[in-house]
């Protein structure tokens, strides 16, 4: 779903919804790679029944990966897809059903977005080629030899669209893959494998949801079925909630892994180790020019599980409203939350101008919902149906504050701009300290320091000037830099052959200071381009790399002719975006009506399936909330229609640039000036930045497809299609495949002795293990005992002789016309054990995890401060399952891992660790947003999370006086013995007193404050101790320090001073003052 940064926002607001996946790796023994045995118990501690794969989330990254060279042929791509599926199977190990769904023909509402993505990619590819040619001409005019990149055939990912030869070949390859695994892999022995190819209409994730909805409504369905859905789209979260299945998880790559782990050591700047293990050695080149150094490959990226049951717990806490005049229903409240999220963006509608997820839009909507809920008398939605009167009320409330929202947005942008300019000035000052080593052709390096520091002349390279107003300048600049680097490398090689002396090299004197800079601008760009919301990555730049201006360059403000923060904003908006006057009430109502139709269509799509294949939103922009003043009068209905044929969708979404994927008979319709639909395929089209800064954030102003005109034009060409093209343009069926060990194997084999043309035969649930549906023989089946020919023999995948698998056409359980799927828990279901505790509930109610939204310098997940902790404390090692947070119920002291210094509500992982005895860290915990002790659990004790018998009952702990005065700010965090100042981390705790005076080796109590050191000081009387200090001494010897032996002795894992100095032999910790 098109909600930029939705997963990032959700995982920061509700930190326990995700956990890292425990993954076993293939082992190499005597040069042979031993695959993971997925038939063994799941290392994640839970067995799963059904695994669903949104295949487009696998196909795209395998065909054009971001972190490693792309496969060069289709066959290589198919092999990569097989490896990816194998990896997921090794992690999740389903025991009953594997459902593989490829995107088929999408509803008309989705085709608008698909069309925009593909046309953008084509336009950017054309700009790239034009820019390369322009640079070539200017270099040659200047007398230089332009060494361009080697010409290679580029993969056009627009072919990953139903109806193309690529998708047809992929279906054949996947059939072979399934048969091979059923014949050879014990983990697949009892699986029922459903393959929904691109010839089956519908988006992949919605085909999966349709299967779940229909299956859970069958008699005998097990309500404790454990589902896992793989995919990167944000809408999978909404879809999982909409099923009301309590045992549901979403598997996804950790898209923040690179942000958090791949920036390298902050001491030497190299990757592959943390500062705690840094030896200070100079970086070794990998390749002649270090060209072999690459980032973490895609296959190395770890995975996360999003626990829908934990998200349900969070939402119940967030949404629950007391003193309602009707019965509270968690299920109905969750459905309302899903609906409210549609307002901030989805694949079918633009978001309202006043709602941005980074500005807390969802929280604003929740507040309005909770305010109005007692007045409504019931909920906003019911199993996909919307109450228009209640939508009118909530939009009216939002409309009254729209102008204030716009003004606050402008003020925030001004603050962020000032911050960026300030940091740019700092970077410019850092750049002035760069040292330039001379090029041999301009003379030798002088010995004098002053001459060495003087800037030396550099070769002037005449580069093309790209107008600053050009919305595609970022893509052009990226291409230019790439070409210059390529040419520079070639010239370097030629120069090395002629003269062994080096060319000019720029050395930064403060690289780390620049690379560590985390600003809101960068974070915003990263949020907008997350892979999670991109289900279809395009050829050139569907998710372009954001380019910031150089530090010393004046930041260019995007032109905004609407100026929503100034009076008259509504009039300017309709004049500039719709070319109508704001007084045209009929037009504004037509926009709002279409938008409300879209809200109804999307909600029904999520809860009941596609209600209309032909509906779409016919505008590029959304209306204002204040224009929804009549929606209580609307009655919305839909005409179901029929899906497009695959070729019709190709002609509706592909640009002429990708015409090679379309049957030759149709190509003239895209290029011939006399074509009746030539206006559907513009080579150039405007992009409205719409107040944004970069072209990829803007709105592509493409003409909408007229369905009837398109079909009329295609009808004249259908007789020209070949037999193969006719097959690709035909609606297909899902197939079900089982192996020889499955109870259904013999039953399915018997189908092939029957006459064709019968009605689908129901599957016996008692034989199938409660698998529901009906089947017919598959005309493309490879019968048992025969040979299944391999399409990939050159890749070590031989033919399958004596095949022991069987495929049939599969039909989901049927439902009566007009059937309404009830959005509720099934009767008798036993919910999973509760994960969240009272501390988490308090954090949600107080909104601690919502503040700041993880933006800015070092806040939220990642950032320099997080990297400082992880590197210096060794907080997470490769393969750790708890992300390095140590936990000890008895001694929760400072052990170098920061576990006991982190508020329970801020643990960013699904944490099943016990939360029992042992003093808490006090208010000085590591987390940014801790709170006072929840619900007076230590109401009689100011210090500590639990009654603190060791360190006293006076002020300074976690609870004293609540959150603002005696709790987090004064007693816990800042003043009275908490984490930072007196008794905590810096003065009386870890760094100064704990380390030098009363810390690891001497006394644990300094100047009336328990310093947190691991000293031999006995427990303090109640009148002296401060609860914000560290817990009791876990080291019986009274010292945390290592034995004698200098730098080679065992060091404390969390002592950054030790890491940097003692490990390098720079001193003895015992003698430091």
ZAZA-906204 format. One record per residue (C-alpha): z, y, x. Coordinates in steps of 0.02 Angstrom, whole numbers, padded with zeros to 5 digits, always signed. Last residue first. Example, Ala and Ser with C-alpha at 12.3 -4.5 7.8 and 13.67 -1.06 7.14 Angstrom:
ZAZA-906204
+00357-00053+00684
+00390-00225+00615
end
This chain:
ZAZA-906204
+01826+00458+02141
+01734+00302+02199
+01828+00184+02314
+01839+00033+02199
+01659+00051+02144
+01599+00028+02320
+01448+00125+02373
+01262+00142+02385
+01220-00042+02404
+01078-00037+02278
+01175-00138+02151
+01322-00023+02185
+01224+00132+02141
+01111+00119+01990
+01180-00033+01904
+01359+00007+01949
+01345+00178+01873
+01265+00099+01721
+01414-00014+01695
+01371-00123+01546
+01351-00294+01626
+01500-00272+01741
+01446-00326+01916
+01470-00492+02002
+01483-00469+02189
+01334-00432+02297
+01365-00245+02303
+01529-00262+02394
+01619-00427+02412
+01790-00410+02340
+01814-00472+02166
+01731-00390+02016
+01809-00254+01911
+01876-00287+01738
+02054-00282+01796
+02217-00321+01711
+02214-00502+01767
+02220-00561+01589
+02052-00482+01549
+02032-00460+01361
+02138-00302+01365
+02171-00238+01192
+02051-00131+01101
+01973+00034+01154
+02022+00207+01100
+01992+00293+00934
+02155+00230+00861
+02261+00340+00971
+02424+00275+01040
+02579+00378+01074
+02697+00369+00926
+02655+00189+00883
+02714+00125+01051
+02578+00069+01167
+02527-00107+01214
+02556-00151+01395
+02453-00071+01534
+02361-00205+01630
+02198-00112+01626
+02038-00148+01533
+02006+00033+01505
+01995+00105+01332
+02080+00263+01382
+02228+00251+01268
+02273+00432+01262
+02441+00506+01303
+02386+00562+01474
+02302+00402+01527
+02331+00228+01458
+02232+00080+01520
+02299+00083+01694
+02197+00033+01844
+02049-00081+01859
+01923-00058+01720
+01978+00113+01668
+02129+00215+01703
+02070+00320+01845
+01890+00302+01897
+01798+00199+01769
+01909+00214+01619
+01955+00390+01664
+01783+00461+01688
+01650+00350+01613
+01724+00224+01493
+01869+00294+01401
+01985+00439+01431
+01850+00564+01469
+01680+00496+01419
+01689+00347+01303
+01843+00367+01201
+02016+00435+01218
+01976+00615+01248
+01793+00653+01219
+01666+00536+01147
+01732+00384+01057
+01889+00442+00974
+02049+00504+01048
+02080+00655+00942
+01937+00776+00962
+01759+00720+00939
+01720+00557+00854
+01865+00481+00766
+02005+00602+00732
+01901+00757+00715
+01726+00715+00657
+01740+00540+00585
+01908+00548+00503
+02031+00690+00507
+01923+00826+00438
+01755+00770+00374
+01760+00587+00327
+01931+00549+00261
+02095+00620+00322
+02126+00495+00461
+02010+00347+00433
+01933+00298+00599
+02069+00334+00719
+02139+00492+00794
+02297+00517+00697
+02450+00410+00714
+02476+00228+00676
+02485+00158+00850
+02381+00068+00975
+02437-00112+00966
+02481-00128+00783
+02318-00057+00725
+02297-00089+00541
+02111-00118+00524
+01969+00000+00567
+02071+00090+00695
+02189+00237+00694
+02254+00331+00545
+02353+00188+00475
+02424+00192+00303
+02257+00195+00216
+02188+00057+00325
+02074-00017+00194
+02074+00152+00112
+01913+00126+00017
+01801+00126+00171
+01874+00196+00331
+01787+00361+00360
+01604+00363+00403
+01477+00317+00533
+01309+00401+00548
+01262+00411+00730
+01312+00234+00775
+01403+00205+00939
+01576+00210+00864
+01695+00351+00898
+01779+00346+00731
+01884+00199+00784
+01815+00054+00881
+01875-00077+00760
+02034-00172+00794
+02020-00359+00784
+02008-00464+00630
+01862-00508+00522
+01681-00470+00506
+01594-00635+00529
+01416-00629+00590
+01282-00648+00460
+01193-00491+00514
+01021-00449+00447
+00981-00325+00582
+00995-00140+00614
+01184-00141+00626
+01216+00030+00553
+01330-00018+00408
+01450-00109+00521
+01478+00044+00629
+01437+00012+00809
+01560+00024+00950
+01611-00157+00938
+01436-00213+00980
+01402-00092+01122
+01349-00230+01241
+01444-00183+01397
+01601-00272+01344
+01690-00125+01267
+01820-00210+01163
+01803-00319+01010
+01921-00451+01075
+01961-00574+00937
+01810-00573+00823
+01688-00561+00966
+01511-00499+00938
+01377-00462+01063
+01232-00356+01004
+01084-00407+01110
+00951-00406+00976
+01040-00547+00886
+00909-00679+00918
+00883-00644+01101
+00713-00706+01158
+00686-00575+01289
+00848-00489+01329
+00932-00357+01225
+01078-00248+01266
+01064-00245+01454
+01187-00103+01453
+01086+00020+01554
+00919-00032+01482
+00967-00053+01300
+01084+00096+01297
+00963+00214+01384
+00821+00148+01275
+00919+00193+01119
+00955+00366+01188
+00773+00390+01237
+00706+00350+01065
+00710+00188+00966
+00772+00168+00789
+00853+00319+00715
+00885+00470+00823
+00828+00486+01003
+00746+00653+00985
+00678+00682+00812
+00663+00571+00663
+00758+00419+00604
+00768+00481+00425
+00884+00622+00478
+01011+00573+00348
+00965+00421+00245
+01076+00298+00339
+01232+00397+00297
+01189+00415+00113
+01370+00413+00054
+01333+00277-00071
+01236+00175+00055
+01368+00189+00191
+01505+00143+00066
+01411-00012+00012
+01386-00065+00193
+01573-00050+00224
+01610-00146+00065
+01510-00294+00126
+01326-00340+00121
+01269-00520+00139
+01306-00595-00032
+01269-00781-00045
+01100-00821-00125
+01088-00814-00315
+01101-00971-00421
+00964-00975-00552
+01016-01040-00722
+00885-00945-00821
+00746-00869-00714
+00777-00694-00649
+00679-00559-00737
+00507-00481-00753
+00440-00579-00902
+00257-00623-00882
+00165-00565-01038
+00030-00678-01111
-00113-00585-01194
-00227-00735-01186
-00126-00894-01159
-00081-00947-00983
-00169-01070-00869
-00088-01152-00719
-00193-01114-00564
-00360-01201-00539
-00400-01298-00380
-00565-01372-00324
-00531-01529-00225
-00512-01572-00040
-00469-01738+00042
-00394-01780+00210
-00397-01938+00315
-00560-01913+00411
-00621-02064+00508
-00694-01953+00646
-00645-01771+00654
-00778-01686+00759
-00715-01610+00920
-00622-01447+00948
-00630-01415+01136
-00704-01243+01119
-00885-01300+01131
-00856-01411+00978
-00820-01262+00867
-00913-01294+00703
-00834-01468+00694
-00911-01603+00587
-00792-01700+00476
-00840-01882+00497
-00818-02002+00352
-00670-02112+00312
-00604-01996+00177
-00735-01886+00095
-00785-01718+00167
-00784-01605+00015
-00920-01477-00018
-00945-01521-00201
-00756-01516-00228
-00699-01629-00369
-00597-01546-00506
-00415-01493-00509
-00275-01427-00620
-00115-01330-00590
+00067-01360-00546
+00159-01425-00393
+00325-01495-00449
+00333-01626-00310
+00154-01682-00340
+00193-01848-00422
+00316-01783-00552
+00212-01626-00574
+00056-01727-00627
-00092-01616-00588
-00198-01568-00738
-00383-01620-00738
-00506-01476-00749
-00629-01502-00892
-00772-01617-00851
-00941-01570-00778
-00948-01706-00645
-00935-01892-00686
-00789-01983-00608
-00781-02087-00449
-00742-01934-00345
-00582-01901-00440
-00504-02061-00371
-00485-01981-00201
-00379-01846-00280
-00256-01971-00351
-00249-02067-00187
-00202-01911-00089
-00079-01838-00215
+00071-01928-00137
+00031-01844+00031
+00019-01952+00187
-00172-01955+00192
-00183-01767+00197
-00200-01638+00059
-00325-01499+00025
-00334-01382-00124
-00486-01271-00144
-00501-01104-00231
-00661-01074-00326
-00815-00969-00288
-00907-00825-00370
-01087-00818-00310
-01162-00686-00194
-01143-00795-00039
-01236-00934-00128
-01378-00815-00175
-01388-00760+00007
-01409-00940+00064
-01548-00968-00063
-01638-00811-00008
-01629-00650-00109
-01789-00564-00167
-01760-00600-00352
-01600-00497-00341
-01690-00336-00293
-01728-00256-00463
-01551-00291-00524
-01480-00196-00377
-01536-00025-00440
-01469-00055-00616
-01304-00118-00544
-01279+00039-00440
-01326+00157-00582
-01203+00068-00697
-01060+00073-00574
-01077+00257-00529
-00999+00261-00356
-00893+00412-00316
-00963+00541-00196
-00869+00555-00033
-00750+00696+00007
-00648+00608+00141
-00471+00676+00124
-00375+00720+00280
-00252+00624+00388
-00392+00547+00492
-00456+00722+00528
-00295+00780+00607
-00181+00927+00568
-00141+00910+00384
-00145+01047+00251
-00279+00962+00149
-00380+00919+00305
-00533+00908+00193
-00662+00796+00271
-00842+00840+00236
-00983+00711+00232
-01120+00663+00352
-01228+00508+00340
-01219+00512+00150
-01238+00344+00063
-01212+00357-00126
-01344+00495-00138
-01477+00365-00095
-01446+00281-00263
-01619+00294-00343
-01697+00263-00171
-01838+00385-00131
-01758+00442+00031
-01754+00258+00085
-01595+00223+00185
-01465+00138+00075
-01582+00065-00057
-01693+00008+00086
-01556-00113+00139
-01552-00215-00022
-01685-00346+00018
-01620-00364+00195
-01456-00442+00133
-01309-00332+00185
-01209-00353+00347
-01343-00264+00449
-01321-00113+00333
-01165-00061+00428
-01221+00117+00473
-01292+00131+00296
-01113+00143+00236
-01020-00004+00157
-00910+00012+00002
-01020+00001-00153
-01166-00096-00080
-01046-00225-00011
-00957-00230-00180
-01120-00264-00268
-01160-00399-00141
-00995-00487-00178
-01020-00477-00368
-00914-00346-00450
-00768-00404-00555
-00781-00405-00745
-00718-00283-00878
-00536-00276-00934
-00545-00121-01041
-00381-00028-01028
-00259+00060-01145
-00145+00211-01122
-00066+00307-01267
-00022+00483-01213
+00091+00604-01309
+00240+00587-01191
+00118+00640-01054
+00114+00820-01116
+00209+00918-00984
+00144+00818-00837
+00070+00976-00759
+00235+01021-00676
+00222+00863-00572
+00066+00933-00492
-00103+00847-00502
-00173+00725-00373
-00329+00749-00268
-00492+00656-00236
-00531+00629-00419
-00604+00485-00523
-00453+00368-00521
-00526+00195-00551
-00545+00073-00696
-00679-00064-00689
-00582-00223-00650
-00454-00186-00785
-00286-00268-00818
-00270-00349-00646
-00110-00450-00638
+00047-00443-00744
+00182-00365-00635
+00095-00281-00489
-00069-00243-00578
+00029-00186-00731
+00119-00058-00623
-00043-00002-00541
-00136+00019-00707
+00005+00117-00788
+00017+00235-00640
-00172+00251-00636
-00181+00293-00820
-00050+00425-00783
-00165+00496-00649
-00316+00493-00765
-00216+00586-00897
-00155+00712-00768
-00332+00748-00711
-00393+00764-00891
-00248+00878-00931
-00294+00994-00790
-00471+01000-00856
-00416+01042-01033
-00297+01176-00969
-00432+01275-00883
-00317+01422-00846
-00291+01355-00670
-00471+01397-00637
-00590+01262-00579
-00667+01215-00413
-00562+01056-00403
-00481+01072-00233
-00501+01257-00195
-00481+01333-00367
-00355+01204-00427
-00245+01230-00275
-00264+01419-00270
-00203+01435-00450
-00057+01318-00419
-00004+01409-00261
+00002+01582-00339
+00164+01623-00248
+00169+01562-00070
+00233+01395-00003
+00083+01301-00069
-00032+01394+00049
-00197+01338-00030
-00322+01395+00103
-00243+01294+00241
-00333+01299+00408
-00250+01186+00533
-00141+01281+00658
-00195+01265+00837
-00058+01239+00964
-00083+01349+01116
-00121+01237+01264
+00003+01221+01406
+00068+01051+01352
-00106+00980+01321
-00145+00959+01136
-00082+00801+01053
-00201+00659+01018
-00160+00530+00886
-00246+00362+00912
-00357+00329+00764
-00308+00206+00627
-00475+00179+00544
-00542+00227+00713
-00693+00136+00775
-00718-00027+00686
-00594-00019+00544
-00424-00096+00519
-00405-00165+00344
-00225-00195+00289
-00161-00036+00365
+00010+00005+00298
+00104-00096+00430
-00008-00040+00572
+00085+00122+00585
-00024+00273+00601
+00072+00399+00499
+00238+00351+00576
+00170+00366+00752
+00106+00538+00714
+00271+00591+00643
+00363+00521+00791
+00252+00618+00909
+00278+00779+00817
+00462+00747+00796
+00487+00738+00981
+00530+00603+01105
+00513+00657+01285
+00539+00505+01395
+00365+00515+01468
+00390+00694+01523
+00557+00673+01610
+00498+00510+01684
+00346+00586+01766
+00442+00722+01856
+00362+00753+02024
+00192+00700+01961
+00068+00642+02092
-00113+00694+02078
-00234+00598+02188
-00384+00669+02278
-00494+00536+02357
-00438+00411+02486
-00512+00384+02659
-00611+00224+02682
-00779+00309+02682
-00946+00244+02621
-00891+00088+02526
-00734+00175+02465
-00841+00317+02399
-00944+00198+02294
-00787+00119+02221
-00713+00289+02182
-00876+00344+02102
-00866+00194+01986
-00684+00230+01944
-00726+00411+01907
-00867+00361+01793
-00753+00250+01693
-00617+00380+01689
-00741+00512+01635
-00806+00399+01499
-00632+00365+01431
-00588+00548+01436
-00746+00592+01344
-00716+00460+01211
-00540+00521+01178
-00603+00699+01170
-00734+00651+01043
-00608+00560+00933
-00490+00709+00938
-00632+00832+00909
-00674+00754+00742
-00609+00896+00633
-00713+01021+00730
-00619+01185+00717
-00582+01187+00902
-00764+01181+00946
-00803+01050+01079
-00854+01122+01245
-00946+00998+01352
-00878+00960+01524
-00930+01032+01690
-00835+00943+01824
-00768+01053+01961
-00715+00956+02113
-00542+01009+02162
-00487+01150+02274
-00312+01129+02346
-00154+01192+02262
-00030+01244+02396
+00114+01123+02419
+00046+01046+02579
+00017+01218+02652
+00199+01264+02624
+00258+01098+02692
+00161+01117+02853
+00081+00956+02911
-00086+00993+02834
-00182+00861+02737
-00362+00852+02795
-00511+00946+02730
-00611+00975+02571
-00720+00820+02581
-00567+00713+02617
-00488+00755+02446
-00318+00833+02469
-00154+00769+02398
-00091+00872+02254
+00094+00879+02216
+00150+00916+02039
+00295+01036+02019
+00196+01153+01906
+00180+01009+01784
+00367+01012+01751
+00357+01195+01700
+00213+01152+01584
+00316+01011+01512
+00458+01131+01473
+00337+01252+01391
+00269+01110+01287
+00446+01063+01238
+00474+01239+01173
+00308+01236+01084
+00350+01071+01001
+00520+01134+00946
+00446+01293+00875
+00320+01188+00780
+00458+01079+00711
+00553+01230+00648
+00398+01303+00567
+00358+01136+00486
+00533+01130+00413
+00515+01304+00341
+00348+01256+00263
+00422+01101+00185
+00570+01200+00116
+00449+01321+00034
+00348+01181-00044
+00504+01094-00111
+00565+01258-00188
+00399+01279-00278
+00411+01102-00346
+00589+01121-00412
+00553+01137-00598
+00414+01009-00589
+00533+00872-00533
+00639+00894-00688
+00485+00892-00798
+00422+00738-00707
+00583+00645-00749
+00574+00694-00932
+00389+00655-00956
+00409+00485-00872
+00548+00451-00998
+00436+00491-01147
+00297+00388-01071
+00396+00224-01067
+00300+00118-00944
+00256-00067-00968
+00250-00181-00816
+00392-00298-00863
+00493-00156-00942
+00492+00017-00866
+00596+00177-00870
+00757+00095-00923
+00858+00117-01081
+00960+00245-01177
+00861+00386-01099
+01006+00506-01079
+01111+00391-00971
+00959+00362-00857
+00916+00546-00837
+01028+00591-00689
+01006+00421-00608
+00817+00439-00616
+00822+00617-00549
+00927+00559-00401
+00812+00410-00373
+00662+00527-00372
+00741+00638-00241
+00786+00485-00135
+00606+00428-00146
+00543+00598-00090
+00661+00610+00059
+00553+00732+00156
+00476+00594+00261
+00417+00507+00101
+00320+00660+00047
+00319+00712-00137
+00271+00887-00193
+00083+00860-00179
+00089+00703-00287
+00027+00550-00193
-00155+00500-00200
-00188+00349-00312
-00257+00173-00287
-00194+00112-00120
-00021+00182-00147
+00074+00343-00118
+00236+00438-00146
+00227+00420-00336
+00211+00231-00327
+00389+00221-00258
+00455+00271-00429
+00379+00114-00505
+00463-00001-00380
+00629+00086-00414
+00606+00060-00601
+00577-00125-00573
+00736-00132-00469
+00833-00052-00611
+00765-00180-00735
+00823-00323-00624
+00994-00246-00591
+01027-00232-00777
+01170-00123-00840
+01209-00137-01025
+01190+00020-01130
+01282+00185-01152
+01298+00194-00962
+01469+00231-00889
+01423+00190-00709
+01256+00196-00625
+01197+00065-00502
+01045+00123-00407
+01097+00123-00225
+01217-00024-00235
+01091-00128-00332
+00955-00072-00213
+01053-00130-00062
+01085-00300-00138
+00901-00319-00185
+00855-00274-00006
+00970-00414+00051
+00882-00538-00064
+00714-00476-00002
+00754-00524+00176
+00623-00448+00290
+00593-00571+00430
+00535-00501+00595
+00408-00560+00723
+00390-00533+00910
+00235-00465+00996
+00182-00582+01135
+00022-00639+01050
-00032-00458+01033
-00029-00434+01220
+00106-00323+01298
+00017-00186+01389
-00107-00209+01529
-00109-00194+01716
-00274-00267+01773
-00345-00097+01817
-00218-00066+01953
-00362+00003+02056
-00393-00149+02164
-00302-00264+02045
-00120-00267+01995
-00046-00133+02104
+00134-00155+02159
+00262-00029+02100
+00383+00025+02234
+00549-00066+02237
+00702+00021+02164
+00790-00142+02127
+00805-00114+01939
+00898-00251+01846
+01009-00138+01741
+00867-00013+01728
+00770-00139+01629
+00630-00252+01686
+00446-00290+01655
+00381-00113+01651
+00391+00016+01788
+00456+00194+01770
+00571+00182+01921
+00737+00233+01843
+00687+00237+01659
+00628+00057+01666
+00477+00026+01559
+00411+00099+01399
+00374-00071+01321
+00535-00114+01233
+00574+00001+01088
+00409+00083+01047
+00313-00075+01089
+00420-00179+00974
+00406-00053+00833
+00270-00152+00743
+00384-00303+00737
+00257-00422+00663
+00285-00474+00485
+00363-00613+00384
+00423-00568+00209
+00564-00666+00131
+00598-00729-00045
+00742-00830-00113
+00791-00715-00257
+00623-00728-00350
+00613-00575-00459
+00424-00578-00432
+00417-00387-00433
+00529-00377-00280
+00403-00478-00179
+00261-00368-00243
+00351-00210-00192
+00384-00276-00017
+00206-00340-00004
+00149-00162-00044
+00197-00110+00132
+00052-00211+00203
+00083-00309+00362
+00074-00486+00296
+00159-00655+00292
+00247-00713+00133
+00392-00835+00141
+00457-00919-00017
+00610-01028-00043
+00611-01116-00211
+00782-01092-00289
+00710-01068-00464
+00636-01246-00460
+00497-01255-00588
+00526-01392-00716
+00434-01309-00858
+00303-01188-00789
+00333-01000-00784
+00371-01000-00598
+00195-01067-00563
+00100-00931-00656
+00193-00788-00575
+00186-00868-00401
-00001-00903-00410
-00037-00727-00474
+00067-00658-00331
-00039-00753-00204
-00200-00691-00282
-00123-00517-00274
-00090-00534-00087
-00269-00586-00053
-00354-00452-00155
-00454-00522-00300
-00613-00619-00332
-00637-00792-00253
-00788-00786-00135
-00674-00721+00003
-00592-00892+00010
-00431-00949-00074
-00374-01098+00028
-00229-01199-00044
-00142-01324+00070
-00022-01453-00004
+00089-01505+00139
+00162-01678+00162
+00087-01718+00334
+00067-01540+00398
+00216-01550+00517
+00148-01716+00583
-00007-01628+00654
-00164-01733+00680
-00259-01769+00519
-00188-01627+00413
-00211-01510+00562
-00394-01557+00583
-00432-01544+00397
-00356-01370+00387
-00451-01310+00540
-00616-01381+00476
-00596-01291+00310
-00549-01134+00405
-00711-01140+00505
-00818-01156+00348
-00728-01009+00267
-00751-00906+00425
-00939-00938+00421
-00949-00867+00245
-00843-00718+00295
-00957-00680+00442
-01114-00701+00337
-01056-00556+00227
-01014-00573+00041
-00832-00521+00047
-00792-00391+00182
-00738-00424+00360
-00913-00371+00416
-00848-00192+00419
-00760-00251+00577
-00914-00204+00676
-00898-00293+00842
-00980-00196+00980
-01123-00272+01078
-01094-00219+01256
-01168-00080+01360
-01076-00060+01523
-00985+00103+01525
-01079+00253+01586
-01104+00303+01766
-01174+00478+01759
-01252+00528+01923
-01213+00709+01955
-01342+00847+01974
-01265+00967+01848
-01406+00931+01725
-01368+00745+01743
-01187+00776+01698
-01235+00882+01548
-01359+00753+01483
-01235+00609+01498
-01098+00708+01413
-01212+00740+01264
-01264+00557+01254
-01084+00501+01252
-01042+00630+01119
-01183+00572+01007
-01128+00391+01022
-00948+00434+00982
-00998+00546+00837
-01095+00400+00762
-00945+00286+00778
-00837+00419+00696
-00955+00431+00548
-00960+00242+00529
-00771+00226+00535
-00749+00363+00407
-00876+00278+00293
-00780+00115+00305
-00611+00189+00265
-00673+00295+00120
-00765+00148+00040
-00613+00036+00051
-00507+00172-00030
-00628+00193-00174
-00648+00004-00187
-00464-00016-00233
-00484+00056-00409
-00643-00045-00436
-00542-00205-00419
-00567-00300-00257
-00696-00433-00217
-00608-00565-00113
-00471-00538+00014
-00426-00701+00100
-00280-00805+00036
-00204-00951+00131
-00068-01042+00030
+00035-01172+00123
+00143-01274+00005
+00285-01402+00022
+00380-01408+00187
+00344-01240+00265
+00377-01229+00453
+00412-01041+00471
+00400-01013+00659
+00281-01151+00711
+00172-01115+00559
+00160-00933+00611
+00105-00982+00786
-00021-01108+00721
-00093-00974+00607
-00116-00859+00757
-00196-00996+00860
-00320-01035+00721
-00365-00851+00705
-00395-00841+00893
-00513-00990+00881
-00607-00906+00739
-00628-00749+00844
-00697-00851+00988
-00823-00928+00869
-00875-00757+00806
-00916-00701+00981
-00849-00572+01105
-00664-00589+01075
-00574-00423+01098
-00490-00380+01261
-00302-00354+01242
-00181-00234+01161
-00265-00171+01002
-00345-00331+00943
-00519-00330+00863
-00554-00502+00789
-00376-00571+00797
-00296-00411+00733
-00416-00407+00585
-00413-00589+00534
-00224-00608+00528
-00177-00468+00408
-00336-00512+00314
-00261-00684+00288
-00117-00636+00176
-00032-00801+00217
+00089-00881+00094
+00219-01007+00152
+00308-01113+00024
+00463-01222+00043
+00563-01144+00184
+00705-01222+00283
+00841-01109+00349
+00932-01101+00515
+00801-00999+00605
+00768-01146+00722
+00678-01236+00578
+00713-01421+00585
+00582-01528+00675
+00409-01556+00602
+00350-01395+00685
+00340-01480+00854
+00286-01335+00963
+00134-01371+01069
+00143-01452+01242
+00028-01363+01363
-00022-01478+01506
-00011-01422+01687
+00125-01547+01730
+00227-01490+01580
+00193-01322+01498
+00298-01284+01347
+00243-01206+01183
+00367-01071+01126
+00505-01087+00998
+00528-00934+00891
+00686-00863+00816
+00628-00725+00701
+00714-00558+00719
+00812-00494+00569
+00772-00368+00434
+00858-00307+00276
+01017-00259+00369
+00965-00081+00412
+00938-00014+00236
+00889+00168+00265
+00815+00129+00434
+00719-00024+00374
+00655+00070+00222
+00594+00223+00315
+00505+00119+00447
+00430+00009+00312
+00368+00160+00215
+00299+00252+00367
+00136+00296+00279
+00133+00235+00098
-00043+00172+00066
+00000+00000+00000
end
